[in-house]
């Protein structure tokens, strides 16, 4: 695969002075496997400093964590919505294999024999603890945890909707007059800090699932104060961007829905400010967690992995939320710190998938495999972020709708056979659909090898709405 991609709006990572010193591999004792601190973040796109997704973002703690190990700059989700993305990562089974495509589908009945990532660790002697949002909220899996902290509800403004968009559910944003300590993610971090300060007879797997910046974007007022509306940079948007998109893609974008409402109520800058404020809040939560971790007795013998479950649109392609197969919805933050394996300041530009998280952790911790995996271990890229790599990333949204992302190309094929093709070397915003060009037929044929078998998918008939 070509490796000439120049992804939009990259900025330089923070200086090396922010990096923490990592211990060499001898920090692992011969009879003690490494712990795992596992941090999913809900609805976080590439608007963090080290990924350069938005010039106004303030994320010193996420940037500091990325600088400690390897930041994967081109990481992609298995599905651009919470339930199928998380179920796929935690089971190692693709949506096209399980038939779990939507947020309102209970995933466990579709995969009754799947051994989840946390179960795999539990079966091999780990103390397994989780809190917050790991699986989609309604479909947590009690068998996957020895201890689980149910995240409480967040405080909300007295009068809603704050943004004035009626009948939009929790598609809302605005400050809340409360303290950090009143926020549920803050209290989740309190719970996790207490666990990090304990000592254990066995290695542990500790999952801390932060739910912000998921809607609604209600966080303490001080975070909104850092993003004054008149100073906000809006995303780059081409008003006729959907003109060369097949009907299936336009139906996913729904420009007559959220985008129309946002524009008609003069909410675009307010919404961007709300999202940035909520990211800044969750960054503060990550900072507290990492500060406590670095002071804990486990700092020298613990793998840290932080990932976002998918991306998010804020007007790009005239669309809001996730639920598409374009770059904004499919790209997500992903970083790992592995004592003795990663070096500070690593940036890996290879295309990787969240499906690779499960086999990578099993490999790094020296565990036996707990079943077949759709992903592969990323150890070669953790050891050398510039290593050769020829695997693109597959994302699926609904039955028989797929995107394959290589370092240069994104190729989308919908269930009716219509297509999109984008050259990220020349078109990082995916503004020009090249799928109809005959001279690029070989590119499409090469990328199409990574699509799942349509026959296998046609054997299933699970449907369902998208939900939130």
BELJO-V485610 format. One line per field, one symbol per residue. burial: b if it has 16 or more other C-alpha atoms within 10 Angstrom, else e. Layout:
burial=???
This chain:
burial=eebebebeeeeebbeeebbbebbeeeebeeeebbbbbbbbbbbbbbbbbbbbbbbbbbbbbbbbbbbbbbbbbbbbbbbbbbbbbbbbbbbbbbbbbbbbbbbbbbbbeebeebbbbbbbbbeeebbbbbbbbbbbeebbeeebbeebeebeeebbeeeebebebeeeeebbbbbbeeebebbbbbbbbbbbbebbeeeeeebbbbbbbbbbbbbbbbbbbbbbeebebeebebbeeeeebbeebbebbbeebebeebbebbeeeebbbbbbbbbbbbbbbbbbbbbbbbebbeebebbbbbbbbbbbbbbbbbbbbbbbbbbbbbbbbbbbbbbbbbbbbbbbbbbbbbbbbbbbbbbbbbbbbebeebeebbbbbbbebbbbbeeebebbbbbbbbbbbbbbbbbbbbbbbbeeebbbbbbbbebbbbbbbbbeeeeeeeebeebbebbbeeeebeeeebeeebeb
